[in-house]
Amino acid sequence: MNYHDLTKYLATSVIACAILVGCNTADDSDKTVADLPAAAALSDSDKDSIPDGRDNCPKTPNTDQTDTDGDGIGDACDNDLDGDGILNDVDNCPANFNPDQKNTDSAQDSNVDGKITGDVCDPFIDQDEDGIAELQPNLPNCGKNGSAPPNCNDNCPTIANANQLNTDGDDSGNACEDDADQDGILDDAFGANATCTGGNAANCNDNCINTPNTDQKDDNWNSVGNACDNLVHCADLGGGDSKDLLPIYNKGASTAVSATPTCSNQIPQTCTSSNSGNAIDADATNFATMTVSDAGGQQNVSLSIKGFGTVGLSTLLDIDNDNTKEAGRVGFVISNPTTQFSVELASVIAVETYLAGALQQSTAGGSQLQVDFFEQQSVPPEPTPRVFLAISPITKDFDEVRLRLQATAASAQLSRNIFGACYSNVYKAPPPPTGGGSPNQFVQQCRDNGGPAQLCDGMQTFFDQVSVGPDELVSACETIATNLMQDPAQCAGFAP
C-alpha cells in the first residue's frame, strides 16, 4: 500500500468511526495529543508544521509549543496560562502562578504603570505609593521599565517617604523609625500638645526629629526646636533677643504678604514713603521709610501689612498651662533716633490691627502700647538705635497690621525707618512688680532721691500712658532724661 492509499484508508476509518461508533469529531479540538485518532495525529490543522498528533494547540499556530503551566495545552490556546485557576483576561499576572492575586500597590499601578499588575510579576512594587519601589530579590531591576536606582530599594516600604531621608545612615528611613536622629528622644507624637504614645512616659515627642537635640530647647514655643528651627526672628531685625517674636514677612514666592503705604489726604510734599517691600523681607540691613510733615494735623502716612492670614486672640497659646492664654503682642521694629522716645511721640505713632478692613485695636492714646527699648544693633553701615512698638495684650483677631505716623505742630516733621512687623502668640505679660519695682514706685524713688522734677514728672506722664516692664524702667528713664537733655546716668540710682 503506497502513501496515497494509506491516507485514503485512514480518512475512511475516521468516517466509519463517526458513523458506526459515534465519534464526535466536533469535540476533537479539546483533546490532547494522546486522545486524537491516528488520522488527526498525521494532519496539521493550523498549518504550523506541527502534526496535530503532537501539537498542543492543534487549531492555533504555535511553532514554539510553549506550555507555561505544563498542562498539555499550549499557551497560544490556554485560557489559564499559569494554571492558577484565574482566567487570563482577569489574571493580574497571566504568566505567573498567583491564585491569591496579591497586589499591594494597585493605585500606583494605575497611576504609574498604567495597568494593574500583581506583585509576583510587578517590576515596580510600591506599596506605600511614594514613587520609590521596593527591592525585589526576583526582580533585580526594581525600577519601572527596568530603570536603575534611585527609584528602588525603598528604605521605608510601608510608609511614604519620597525623600528617603535617613539621618543615622542605617537600613531604615527616618519616616519609619522611632528615633530618626538617634538623640534618645522618640519621634512618636511630634507637636505642641501631643502626648507620648506606645507606652512611653518620657523622652518622646522630639521637636527636631531629623536633627539631634537632646536639650529640646525651643525659645519661641512653636514646637520646633532651636536646632532645626529655620524661622527668622525679630531679633534678626534688630528686635533685641526676644525669641518669642516672629516677623511677618514673605518667606518665598508662594507667600502673599504685602506692604502698602498710604498718605491720608495726598497733600503735596507732606507725605512720602519708599522701599515698602523692605518691611516684609528678612534682611536686617534694609528698611522702609515713611515721612510726614505737619499739615494742620490732618495728614498722616501709614504702612499696611496683610496677607498673613487671620491671627490674634484665637491663636494665642497657654504655654504655662494655667488655663489662661498669654497676652500676645504685635507691632513694628522702627528706628529710634538718638534714643529719644517720648510721650509726645507715643501720641503720633500708632500701631493698629484690622480685620476685613475694620479697626480692631490701636495704641492711640497709649492704653495698649508696649515699648521695648533695644540696645543699639551693629547693623551696617552704622549702629541703629531701634525700638519695638506693640499692641499688648491682643484681645481680638486680625488679618492686617498698620503703623501710622501723624505729624503735629509740635513735631513738624516725623520720619521713621521701618525694619519689619513682628507677632507673638506666646508672649506672657510680666507679673506685677514687687519690692518697689513698679513704674509708680520708680517715680517715687526719683522724687525721694532728689531727682530733677522735670525728669520725675516726665516719667510719671510717660508711665501713665505707656506700659513699661520692671526690667525696662532704667532704660526708659535714660531715654526720657536724654530727651530732656539731662544726665541719664542718674537713672540707675532710682532702681529699687
BELTAFEN-V823944 format. One record per backbone hydrogen bond with DSSP energy under -1.0 kcal/mol. CO is the residue of the C=O (numbers start at 0). NH is the residue of the N-H. E is the energy in kcal/mol with one decimal. If there is no record, write none. Layout:
# BELTAFEN-V823944
[[CO	NH	E] [CO	NH	E]]
This chain:
# BELTAFEN-V823944
[[1	5	-2.3] [2	6	-2.4] [3	7	-2.1] [4	8	-2.4] [5	9	-2.6] [6	10	-2.2] [7	11	-2.1] [8	12	-2.0] [9	13	-1.9] [10	14	-1.8] [11	15	-2.5] [12	16	-2.4] [13	17	-1.9] [14	18	-2.0] [15	19	-3.3] [16	20	-1.5] [16	21	-1.5] [16	22	-1.5] [22	24	-1.0] [23	26	-1.6] [24	27	-1.2] [26	29	-1.7] [27	30	-1.3] [36	40	-1.9] [40	52	-1.0] [42	51	-4.4] [43	46	-1.1] [50	53	-2.3] [50	54	-1.3] [55	73	-1.6] [56	59	-1.3] [61	64	-1.2] [65	74	-3.4] [66	69	-1.1] [73	76	-1.6] [78	87	-2.6] [79	82	-1.3] [86	89	-1.8] [86	90	-1.4] [91	117	-1.6] [92	95	-1.8] [97	100	-1.7] [101	118	-2.7] [104	108	-2.6] [105	109	-2.1] [106	110	-2.4] [107	111	-3.0] [107	112	-1.0] [108	113	-2.2] [117	120	-1.2] [124	133	-2.8] [125	128	-1.4] [132	153	-1.9] [135	138	-1.5] [139	141	-1.5] [142	145	-1.6] [143	146	-1.4] [146	142	-1.7] [147	150	-1.0] [150	132	-2.1] [154	172	-1.6] [155	158	-1.0] [160	163	-1.7] [164	173	-3.0] [165	168	-1.0] [172	175	-1.4] [173	176	-1.7] [177	186	-4.0] [178	181	-1.3] [185	205	-2.4] [196	199	-1.5] [202	185	-2.8] [206	224	-1.7] [212	215	-1.3] [216	225	-3.3] [217	220	-1.3] [224	227	-1.5] [232	235	-1.6] [233	236	-1.0] [233	238	-2.9] [234	237	-1.2] [240	242	-1.3] [241	244	-1.5] [244	233	-2.1] [245	422	-2.7] [251	254	-1.5] [257	305	-1.7] [259	303	-2.8] [261	301	-2.4] [266	269	-1.8] [269	292	-2.9] [271	290	-2.6] [273	288	-2.2] [274	277	-1.9] [275	278	-1.8] [276	279	-1.5] [279	249	-3.1] [287	417	-3.2] [288	273	-2.0] [289	415	-2.3] [290	271	-2.6] [291	413	-3.0] [294	297	-1.2] [299	263	-2.8] [300	404	-3.0] [301	261	-2.4] [302	402	-1.7] [303	259	-2.8] [304	400	-2.2] [305	257	-2.7] [310	397	-3.2] [311	314	-1.4] [316	325	-2.8] [326	393	-2.9] [328	423	-2.5] [329	390	-3.1] [330	421	-2.7] [331	388	-2.3] [332	418	-2.6] [333	386	-2.3] [335	338	-1.7] [336	339	-2.2] [341	345	-2.0] [342	346	-1.1] [344	347	-1.1] [344	348	-1.4] [347	405	-2.0] [349	403	-2.9] [350	362	-2.0] [351	401	-3.0] [352	359	-3.3] [353	398	-2.7] [353	399	-1.3] [354	357	-1.9] [357	354	-2.3] [360	352	-2.5] [362	365	-3.3] [367	391	-2.1] [368	466	-2.3] [369	389	-2.4] [371	387	-2.3] [376	378	-2.2] [376	383	-1.7] [383	376	-1.1] [384	335	-2.5] [385	373	-1.4] [386	333	-2.6] [387	371	-2.1] [388	331	-2.1] [389	369	-2.8] [390	329	-1.4] [397	310	-2.5] [399	353	-2.4] [400	304	-2.5] [401	351	-2.5] [402	302	-2.2] [403	349	-2.5] [404	300	-2.3] [411	293	-3.1] [413	291	-2.5] [415	289	-2.3] [416	334	-2.2] [417	287	-2.6] [419	332	-2.8] [420	247	-2.6] [421	330	-2.4] [422	245	-2.5] [423	328	-1.8] [424	316	-2.7] [426	327	-2.2] [437	441	-2.4] [438	442	-2.5] [439	443	-2.2] [440	444	-2.1] [441	445	-1.9] [442	446	-2.0] [443	447	-3.1] [444	448	-2.2] [445	450	-3.2] [446	449	-1.5] [451	455	-2.6] [452	456	-3.0] [453	457	-1.9] [454	458	-2.4] [455	459	-2.2] [456	460	-2.4] [457	461	-2.3] [458	462	-3.3] [459	463	-1.5] [461	464	-1.1] [461	465	-2.2] [466	370	-1.3] [468	471	-2.0] [471	475	-2.6] [472	476	-2.5] [473	477	-2.6] [474	478	-2.1] [475	479	-2.5] [476	480	-2.9] [477	481	-2.4] [478	482	-2.1] [479	483	-1.7] [480	485	-3.1] [481	484	-1.4] [487	490	-1.6] [489	492	-1.2] [490	493	-2.1]]
